[in-house]
Amino acid sequence: MKIFPAIDIKDKKCVRLVKGDFDYKTEYEMSPVDQAGKYKDHGFRNLHIVDLDGSLTGETVNIDIIEEIVGKFDLNIEIGGGVRNFESIQKYTDAGVEKVILGSAAIKDKEFLKEACQKFSGKIALGLDAKDGYLCLSGWKENSNLKTLDFLKDVNDYGASRLIYTDINRDGMKMSPNFDETENVANNSNCPVIISGGVSSIDDIKKAKELGNKNIEGIIVGKAIYDGDIKLDELAKEIDA
């Protein structure tokens, strides 16, 4: 079970949102680079980064921060947030990230997802963010009217190398992930799945591991770290434990 501490970047700072809402934003003092260094010092090898500025603009706004993190620390980074064209994917892969996450752009244009998986083999992660079983788009402001599993069935053979499943109702709420629905997605996915949204305590990490689902690759931990509900020392004990 891979553990992905999270860094969300907005205006060069680490922030956390509640259910993706920019009106409910908490800023933290630690810079994204320093936070990445802190994770590295605790022995973490994987990192989940979202460029919230990119989500709003569709540009690789914080590419300089990503390049600095990649250059300083030997971490496997997955990065998402407003990636809408091949040029952005190329910039991130050139910067040395492990995976580039495609979300809204992939859902709106399945052909883009298919071509991206072909052009950047092994580098594309599909981000599926759902609310009550339906996929949401554009920073979770827009309901697609697409059922998660119906969309997954359509794109399952495209060649995505990872799927990140987020239950929006849980994200930033620290009320535990939606394990049942994540398992349902994992059981229907041709690629490994990452649990995202709602981690509240170290017990959630232990429960994820106890699921024993071979197609669940890892779990993302964000707000619970920043708010001190999960100490990095105790989380680090769960790495490959």
C-alpha positions in Angstrom: 0.0 0.0 0.0 1.6 3.2 -1.2 1.0 6.3 0.9 0.7 9.6 -0.9 1.0 12.7 1.3 -0.7 15.5 -0.5 0.4 19.0 -1.4 -2.2 21.4 -2.9 -0.6 24.6 -4.3 -2.3 28.0 -4.6 -0.5 31.3 -4.9 2.8 29.5 -4.2 1.5 28.2 -0.8 0.3 24.9 0.6 -3.5 25.0 1.0 -6.4 22.7 1.6 -9.9 23.0 0.4 -13.2 21.6 1.7 -15.0 19.6 -1.0 -12.9 21.5 -3.6 -14.5 24.8 -2.7 -12.1 27.8 -3.0 -14.2 29.8 -0.6 -13.3 27.3 2.1 -9.6 27.4 1.8 -7.0 27.0 4.6 -3.5 28.3 4.0 -0.5 26.8 5.7 2.9 28.4 6.5 5.1 25.7 5.1 6.1 26.3 1.4 5.4 23.4 -1.0 9.1 22.7 -1.4 9.7 22.7 2.3 6.7 20.4 2.8 7.9 18.0 0.2 11.3 18.0 2.0 9.5 17.2 5.3 7.8 14.2 3.6 11.1 13.0 2.2 12.8 13.3 5.6 10.1 11.0 7.1 10.8 8.3 4.5 7.9 8.8 2.1 8.6 7.9 -1.5 5.4 9.0 -3.2 3.8 12.4 -3.4 0.4 13.7 -4.7 0.4 17.3 -5.9 -2.5 19.4 -7.2 -1.8 22.7 -8.9 -5.0 24.6 -7.9 -3.8 27.6 -9.9 -3.7 25.3 -12.9 -7.2 24.0 -12.1 -8.4 27.6 -12.5 -6.4 28.6 -15.5 -5.6 25.4 -17.5 -1.9 26.3 -17.5 1.1 24.7 -15.7 1.3 27.7 -13.4 3.5 26.2 -10.8 5.9 24.2 -13.0 8.8 25.9 -11.4 7.8 24.6 -8.0 7.4 21.1 -9.4 10.8 21.2 -11.1 12.4 22.3 -7.8 10.7 19.5 -5.8 11.8 16.9 -8.4 15.3 18.3 -8.5 15.8 18.3 -4.8 14.1 15.1 -3.7 14.0 11.6 -5.0 10.2 11.3 -4.9 7.7 9.6 -7.2 5.3 12.5 -8.0 1.8 12.4 -9.4 0.6 15.9 -10.5 -2.8 17.1 -11.5 -4.8 20.3 -11.8 -6.0 21.7 -15.1 -4.0 19.5 -17.4 -5.9 20.0 -20.7 -3.4 19.4 -23.5 -0.4 17.4 -24.6 1.9 20.4 -24.1 1.2 20.5 -20.4 1.7 16.7 -20.1 5.0 17.1 -21.9 6.1 19.9 -19.5 5.4 17.7 -16.5 7.0 14.6 -17.9 10.1 16.6 -18.9 10.2 17.9 -15.3 10.5 14.3 -14.2 7.2 13.5 -12.6 6.1 9.9 -12.4 2.4 10.4 -13.4 0.3 13.2 -14.9 -3.3 13.2 -13.7 -6.0 13.9 -16.3 -9.5 14.7 -14.9 -12.1 17.0 -16.5 -10.3 17.1 -19.8 -10.3 13.3 -20.1 -14.0 13.0 -19.1 -15.0 15.7 -21.6 -12.9 14.3 -24.4 -12.3 10.6 -24.2 -10.3 10.7 -27.4 -7.8 13.1 -25.7 -7.4 10.5 -22.9 -6.9 7.7 -25.4 -4.2 9.6 -27.3 -2.5 10.8 -24.1 -2.2 7.2 -22.9 -0.7 6.2 -26.3 1.7 9.2 -26.5 2.8 9.0 -22.9 2.7 5.3 -22.1 2.8 4.5 -18.4 2.6 8.2 -17.4 -1.1 8.9 -17.4 -3.3 8.6 -14.3 -7.0 9.1 -14.6 -8.6 11.2 -11.9 -12.3 10.3 -11.3 -14.0 12.6 -8.9 -17.5 11.6 -8.0 -20.5 12.8 -6.1 -23.3 10.3 -5.3 -22.0 8.0 -8.0 -21.8 10.7 -10.8 -18.6 12.3 -12.1 -18.0 16.0 -11.5 -16.0 18.3 -13.7 -14.3 21.7 -13.7 -13.1 21.8 -10.1 -16.2 19.9 -9.0 -18.5 22.7 -9.9 -20.2 20.9 -12.8 -22.0 17.6 -12.7 -21.4 15.5 -15.9 -24.5 13.3 -15.5 -22.1 10.4 -16.2 -22.1 7.5 -13.9 -18.6 6.7 -12.7 -18.7 3.0 -13.6 -20.3 3.6 -17.0 -17.5 6.0 -17.9 -14.9 3.6 -16.6 -16.3 0.8 -18.7 -15.9 3.0 -21.8 -12.3 3.9 -21.2 -11.0 0.9 -19.3 -8.9 -0.3 -22.3 -7.3 3.0 -23.2 -4.2 2.3 -21.2 -4.3 4.6 -18.1 -1.6 3.4 -15.7 -3.4 4.5 -12.5 -6.9 5.6 -11.4 -7.4 8.0 -8.6 -10.9 7.8 -7.2 -12.2 10.7 -5.0 -15.5 10.8 -3.2 -16.2 14.6 -3.3 -18.6 14.4 -0.3 -15.7 13.1 1.8 -12.9 15.3 0.5 -11.5 17.7 3.2 -14.2 16.5 5.6 -12.0 14.0 7.5 -14.9 11.6 7.8 -13.1 8.5 6.4 -12.9 7.6 2.7 -15.7 5.8 0.9 -14.1 2.4 1.0 -17.1 0.5 -0.4 -17.4 2.6 -3.5 -13.6 2.7 -4.0 -13.5 -1.1 -3.8 -16.4 -1.2 -6.4 -14.3 1.0 -8.7 -11.2 -1.1 -8.1 -13.0 -4.3 -8.9 -14.1 -2.8 -12.2 -10.8 -1.1 -13.2 -8.1 -2.5 -15.5 -5.5 -0.4 -13.7 -4.5 0.1 -10.0 -6.7 2.4 -8.0 -5.7 5.1 -5.4 -8.1 5.9 -2.5 -8.7 9.7 -2.2 -10.8 11.9 0.0 -11.7 11.9 3.6 -8.8 10.3 5.5 -9.3 11.3 9.1 -7.0 9.2 11.2 -4.3 6.5 11.1 -7.2 4.0 11.4 -8.2 4.8 7.9 -4.8 3.9 6.6 -4.9 0.6 8.5 -8.4 -0.1 7.2 -7.3 0.5 3.6 -4.5 -2.0 4.1 -6.8 -4.5 5.7 -9.1 -4.4 2.6 -6.6 -6.7 0.9 -7.8 -5.6 -2.5 -4.9 -6.3 -4.8 -6.1 -3.6 -7.3 -5.9 -0.8 -4.6 -2.4 0.6 -5.0 -2.4 3.3 -2.4 -4.1 6.1 -0.4 -3.8 9.9 -0.4 -3.5 11.8 2.9 -3.9 15.5 3.0 -5.9 17.7 5.4 -5.4 15.2 8.3 -1.7 15.7 8.1 -1.9 19.5 8.0 -4.4 19.7 10.8 -2.3 17.4 13.0 -4.8 14.6 13.2 -2.2 12.2 11.7 1.4 12.7 12.8 4.0 12.0 10.1 5.9 9.8 12.5 3.0 7.4 12.9 2.1 7.6 9.2 5.6 6.7 8.2 5.4 3.5 10.3 2.7 2.4 7.8 5.0 2.6 4.8 5.4 -0.9 3.4 4.5 -2.2 6.9 
